[in-house]
Amino acid sequence: KNKKVPDCDETLSSSSEEKTPNSVLENADSSGKVNRSVQNFQRSNYDDLFKDATESESESILATCGSFLRDKWSSEDEELAGPSQTVRPQLPDSIQIVSERELAQLAQVRPLLFNFHEQSVIKDCFKMLEKKVAEYEILQEFMTLDYKNIPDAFNSGNELRNREKNRYRDILPYDSTRVPLGENKDYINASYIRIVNSGEEYFYIASQGPLPSTTDDFWQMVLENNSNVIVMITREIEGGIIKCHHYWPISMKKPLELKNYRIFLENYQILQYFIIRIFHVVKKSTGSSHFVKHLQFTSWPDHGTPASVDGFIKYVRYVRKSHLTGPMLVHCSAGVGRTGVFLCVDVVFCAIEKNFPFNIKNIVTQMREQRYGMIQTKEQYFFCYKVVLEVLQKILTLD
């Protein structure tokens, strides 16, 4: 159990082919002091490193050649999608689900062990990551994350009967990791993703945002996998472009009636960065019930990545706390870009808490082996590092 702690820089730049990442992150002693460069991290100009990235880069879909091209299916039915209810006042009969104080506490990621040695390790790790960012090494690292010709196929997604179930033509699940529906193993554009880190497995479903025609399928997937948390990292419409169908009821008084399911909105809470909704899902054929917590991050801008790192940290941490059963079901629009960022950051946070090694490049490599194109842009990849650096800084500045 007492592992030798390797150098953070040495391990983070290790090959993505390694099955066991060597990069280690241990924790800091609360009595430790931080050097000036650490304290001034938030004032650095790292935010500007990728400011030239456009919205088409940020939200584009990866073509098989690795270029970033938007390729959207148009559908008149998609016009039914409505905007997120971010400006709707809290209903009188809704009950507060979480307090701002609790969210602030969740945002303080705390390693399990706290001693002088681990403080030194985490400080060295922080400096190395800071150096990687400042010297554009992360950009080079992202470019080396090639889209390998994995010996797998997209046959199910390419079948004629399934093509209109795909939001984007070139984002399809691998046959080997796609989520099958029912006894006939019907198709939905979603993938099982298992990320192994330090001997622990983190289990997710990465899905595209539901279309009007796949809403029933989406809820079938939720129930069949016994997922109690849905993570939605998009608004329904962004920049005038439909990103996701509105697949839930907007009123606590009237359920959403689908072919096979009836969805009730039991409670909800609008927060600064995200919306919490509690759904009661009833399967009409059996009357069986399932409760789901729906967490929609509403602060991802049309361009780039979230301005508030702290807001995203609170969101990821609250999602993790809310997870109880089944794989965590995560979607954005295509189910690869923002979804990939969430999965990566969630695994790293869990590693930090447990004093486990982690390697961002290795995590992303694992994701891409199970769903094509996870983390689409250099901007999103950089944001993963930015979030991790923010968490490490907070650990190092503890009183």
C-alpha positions in Angstrom: 0.0 0.0 0.0 2.9 2.3 0.6 3.7 3.2 -2.9 6.8 5.2 -4.0 5.7 8.6 -5.2 7.0 9.3 -8.7 7.7 12.7 -10.0 4.5 14.4 -11.2 6.0 15.8 -14.5 7.6 12.5 -15.3 4.4 10.6 -14.9 2.0 13.0 -16.5 3.9 12.9 -19.8 4.0 9.1 -19.8 2.7 7.2 -22.8 -1.0 6.8 -23.2 -0.4 3.2 -24.0 0.5 2.4 -20.4 -2.2 0.4 -18.6 -1.2 1.7 -15.2 -0.7 5.5 -15.2 2.3 6.5 -13.2 1.3 10.1 -12.6 0.6 10.6 -9.0 -1.2 13.2 -7.0 -1.1 13.1 -3.3 -2.3 15.7 -0.9 -1.1 18.6 1.0 -0.8 19.5 4.7 -3.2 22.2 5.8 -0.3 23.9 7.5 1.7 24.2 4.3 2.5 27.5 2.7 2.4 28.2 -1.0 4.9 30.0 -3.1 4.1 33.2 -4.9 3.6 31.6 -8.3 1.0 29.2 -6.8 -0.9 32.1 -5.1 -1.0 34.1 -8.3 -2.3 31.3 -10.5 -5.7 32.8 -10.9 -4.1 36.0 -12.1 -2.1 34.3 -14.8 -2.9 34.6 -18.4 -3.5 30.9 -19.0 -7.1 31.7 -20.0 -5.8 33.4 -23.1 -3.8 30.4 -24.4 -6.6 29.1 -26.6 -8.7 32.2 -26.9 -8.4 31.9 -30.7 -10.7 28.9 -30.7 -14.0 29.6 -32.3 -17.5 28.3 -31.5 -17.3 26.0 -34.4 -14.2 24.5 -32.9 -15.7 24.3 -29.4 -18.9 22.6 -30.5 -17.9 20.9 -33.8 -18.1 17.2 -34.4 -15.1 15.2 -35.2 -14.9 13.8 -38.7 -13.1 10.5 -39.2 -10.0 12.3 -40.5 -9.8 14.1 -37.1 -10.8 17.5 -38.4 -13.5 19.5 -36.6 -16.6 19.8 -38.8 -20.1 20.5 -37.8 -22.5 18.1 -39.4 -26.0 18.4 -38.1 -29.1 16.5 -38.9 -32.0 18.8 -39.6 -35.4 17.8 -38.4 -38.6 19.8 -38.3 -39.6 17.8 -35.2 -36.6 19.3 -33.4 -38.3 22.6 -33.4 -40.4 21.3 -30.5 -37.3 21.6 -28.3 -37.7 24.5 -25.8 -35.1 26.6 -23.9 -33.9 25.8 -20.5 -36.1 27.3 -17.8 -33.3 29.3 -16.3 -35.3 32.4 -15.8 -38.4 30.8 -14.5 -39.1 31.8 -10.9 -39.0 29.1 -8.2 -42.4 27.6 -7.8 -44.1 28.3 -4.4 -44.5 24.5 -3.7 -41.0 23.5 -4.5 -38.6 22.7 -1.6 -34.9 23.7 -1.5 -32.8 20.7 -2.4 -29.3 21.9 -1.6 -27.9 25.1 0.1 -25.2 27.3 -1.3 -23.2 26.6 1.9 -23.3 22.8 1.1 -22.2 23.5 -2.4 -19.3 25.6 -1.2 -18.2 22.8 1.1 -18.5 20.3 -1.7 -16.2 22.4 -3.8 -13.4 22.0 -1.3 -11.9 18.7 -2.5 -10.0 17.1 0.4 -7.5 14.3 0.1 -7.9 11.5 2.6 -4.4 11.8 4.0 -2.9 15.1 5.0 0.8 15.2 6.0 4.0 17.1 5.3 5.3 14.6 2.7 2.1 14.7 0.7 2.1 18.5 0.9 5.5 18.5 -0.8 4.4 16.1 -3.4 1.3 18.0 -4.3 3.2 21.3 -4.4 5.7 19.8 -6.8 2.9 18.3 -8.9 1.2 21.7 -9.1 4.4 23.4 -10.2 4.9 20.8 -12.9 1.4 21.2 -14.2 1.7 24.9 -14.1 4.8 24.7 -16.2 3.1 22.4 -18.7 0.4 25.0 -19.1 2.7 28.0 -19.4 4.9 26.3 -22.0 2.1 25.0 -24.2 3.0 21.4 -23.4 -0.7 20.6 -22.9 -1.4 21.7 -26.5 1.3 19.3 -27.8 -0.1 16.6 -25.6 -3.6 17.0 -27.0 -2.3 16.9 -30.5 -0.6 13.5 -29.8 -3.9 12.1 -28.7 -4.5 10.7 -32.1 -7.7 9.1 -33.2 -6.4 5.6 -33.6 -8.0 3.1 -36.0 -9.4 1.0 -33.3 -10.5 -2.4 -34.6 -14.1 -1.8 -34.0 -17.1 -0.9 -36.1 -20.1 1.4 -36.1 -22.4 -1.0 -37.9 -25.5 -0.5 -35.6 -25.4 3.3 -35.9 -25.0 3.0 -39.7 -27.9 0.7 -40.2 -30.6 2.4 -42.4 -33.3 2.0 -39.7 -31.1 3.6 -37.1 -29.6 6.5 -39.0 -32.3 9.0 -38.1 -31.7 8.1 -34.4 -28.3 9.9 -34.6 -28.2 13.6 -33.9 -24.9 13.8 -35.9 -23.8 11.7 -38.8 -20.3 11.2 -37.7 -20.7 10.6 -34.0 -21.7 7.0 -33.6 -21.1 4.5 -30.8 -18.8 1.5 -31.2 -20.7 -1.7 -31.6 -18.7 -3.2 -28.8 -19.6 -0.5 -26.2 -23.0 0.7 -27.4 -25.9 0.6 -24.9 -28.5 -2.1 -26.0 -32.2 -1.5 -25.3 -34.5 -4.4 -24.4 -34.4 -8.0 -25.3 -33.8 -7.2 -28.9 -30.8 -5.0 -28.1 -32.3 -2.1 -30.0 -30.2 0.9 -30.9 -29.6 4.2 -29.1 -26.6 6.6 -29.6 -25.0 6.0 -26.3 -21.9 4.2 -25.1 -20.8 2.4 -21.9 -17.6 3.9 -20.6 -15.5 2.3 -17.9 -12.5 4.2 -16.7 -10.0 2.3 -14.6 -7.8 4.3 -12.3 -5.6 2.8 -9.5 -7.6 -0.4 -9.6 -10.9 1.3 -9.2 -13.5 1.4 -12.0 -15.7 4.4 -12.8 -18.8 3.5 -14.8 -20.7 5.9 -17.1 -23.0 6.1 -20.0 -22.0 8.8 -22.5 -25.0 9.6 -24.6 -26.1 12.1 -27.3 -28.8 14.6 -26.3 -32.2 13.0 -27.0 -34.1 13.8 -30.2 -37.9 14.0 -30.3 -38.0 10.5 -31.9 -35.6 9.0 -29.3 -37.0 10.4 -26.1 -38.8 7.1 -25.2 -35.6 5.2 -25.9 -33.7 7.5 -23.7 -35.9 7.0 -20.7 -35.9 3.2 -21.4 -32.1 3.4 -21.1 -32.3 5.2 -17.8 -34.7 2.6 -16.3 -33.0 -0.5 -17.7 -29.6 0.7 -16.3 -31.1 1.8 -13.0 -29.4 5.1 -13.3 -30.4 7.5 -10.6 -28.6 10.5 -12.0 -28.8 12.2 -15.4 -26.0 14.7 -16.1 -27.0 17.3 -18.8 -24.2 19.6 -19.9 -26.0 21.8 -22.5 -29.0 24.1 -22.9 -31.7 22.9 -25.3 -30.9 25.8 -27.7 -27.6 27.6 -27.9 -26.8 30.3 -30.4 -30.0 29.6 -32.2 -29.0 26.0 -32.8 -31.0 23.1 -31.3 -28.7 21.0 -29.1 -31.1 18.8 -27.3 -34.8 18.0 -27.2 -36.7 19.0 -24.1 -37.3 15.5 -22.8 -38.8 16.3 -19.4 -42.0 18.0 -18.0 -41.7 21.7 -17.3 -44.6 21.8 -14.8 -45.0 20.1 -11.4 -48.7 20.0 -12.1 -48.7 18.2 -15.5 -46.6 15.1 -16.3 -44.9 14.4 -19.6 -46.8 11.7 -21.4 -44.7 9.5 -23.6 -45.6 6.2 -25.4 -44.2 4.0 -22.7 -43.5 6.3 -19.8 -45.1 9.0 -17.7 -42.6 11.5 -16.2 -43.5 13.6 -13.2 -41.6 16.7 -12.1 -41.6 16.3 -8.3 -39.3 19.1 -7.3 -36.6 21.5 -8.7 -34.2 24.2 -7.7 -32.5 26.8 -9.9 -28.9 27.6 -8.8 -26.4 30.0 -10.3 -24.7 27.5 -12.5 -27.1 24.6 -12.8 -30.6 23.4 -12.3 -31.6 20.4 -10.1 -34.8 18.5 -11.0 -36.3 15.5 -9.3 -38.3 13.2 -11.6 -40.6 10.3 -10.9 -40.7 8.0 -13.9 -43.5 5.5 -14.3 -43.5 2.7 -16.8 -47.0 2.5 -18.1 -47.0 -1.3 -18.9 -46.1 -2.3 -15.4 -46.7 0.7 -13.2 -43.1 0.4 -11.8 -41.6 3.6 -10.5 -38.1 5.1 -10.7 -36.8 8.3 -9.2 -34.1 10.3 -11.0 -32.1 13.4 -10.1 -31.6 15.5 -13.3 -28.7 17.9 -13.1 -28.4 20.4 -15.9 -25.4 22.6 -16.1 -26.6 25.9 -17.7 -23.4 28.0 -17.6 -21.4 26.5 -20.4 -21.2 29.4 -22.9 -21.9 29.3 -26.6 -18.2 29.9 -27.1 -15.4 28.1 -25.4 -15.5 26.8 -21.9 -17.1 27.9 -18.6 -15.8 31.2 -17.3 -16.3 30.0 -13.7 -14.1 27.1 -12.9 -15.5 27.1 -9.3 -19.1 26.8 -10.7 -18.1 23.7 -12.7 -16.3 22.2 -9.7 -19.4 22.6 -7.5 -21.5 21.0 -10.3 -19.2 17.9 -10.7 -18.9 17.4 -7.0 -22.7 17.7 -6.4 -23.3 15.2 -9.2 -20.9 12.7 -7.6 -22.5 13.1 -4.2 -25.9 12.5 -5.8 -24.9 9.3 -7.5 -26.3 6.1 -5.9 -27.2 3.4 -8.5 -26.3 2.4 -12.0 -23.9 4.0 -14.3 -23.9 7.8 -14.2 -25.7 8.9 -17.4 -24.0 11.9 -19.0 -24.9 13.8 -22.1 -24.4 17.1 -23.9 -25.4 17.4 -27.5 -23.2 14.9 -29.3 -22.1 13.1 -26.1 -18.4 13.5 -26.7 -17.1 17.0 -26.0 -18.5 18.4 -22.8 -19.4 14.9 -21.7 -15.7 13.9 -22.0 -14.6 16.9 -19.9 -17.1 15.9 -17.2 -16.0 12.3 -17.0 -12.3 13.2 -16.9 -12.7 15.8 -14.2 -14.9 13.5 -12.1 -12.3 10.7 -12.2 -9.5 13.1 -11.2 -11.5 14.5 -8.3 -12.1 11.0 -7.0 -8.4 10.2 -7.3 -7.5 13.3 -5.4 -9.8 12.5 -2.6 -8.4 8.9 -2.3 -4.7 9.8 -2.7 -4.7 7.9 -6.0 -2.4 8.5 -9.0 -4.1 10.0 -12.1 -3.0 10.8 -15.6 -5.3 13.0 -17.7 -3.9 11.8 -21.0 -4.5 8.2 -19.9 -8.0 8.9 -18.8 -8.9 10.6 -22.1 -7.2 7.7 -24.0 -9.4 5.2 -22.2 -12.6 7.2 -23.0 -11.7 7.4 -26.7 -11.2 3.7 -26.9 -14.9 3.3 -25.9 -16.5 6.2 -27.6 -15.0 8.0 -30.6 -13.8 11.6 -30.2 -14.2 12.1 -26.4 -13.0 15.6 -25.6 -13.2 17.3 -29.0 -11.1 20.4 -28.8 -7.8 21.6 -27.4 -9.8 24.2 -25.5 -11.8 21.5 -23.7 -8.6 19.5 -23.0 -7.0 22.6 -21.5 -10.0 23.2 -19.3 -9.6 19.8 -17.7 -6.1 20.9 -16.6 -7.3 24.3 -15.5 -10.0 22.8 -13.2 -7.4 20.4 -11.7 -5.0 23.2 -11.1 -7.7 25.2 -9.4 -8.5 22.3 -7.0 -4.8 21.8 -6.2 -4.3 25.4 -5.5 -7.2 25.4 -3.0 -5.6 22.4 -1.3 -2.3 24.2 -1.1 -3.8 27.4 0.3 -5.7 25.7 3.2 -5.1 27.4 6.5 
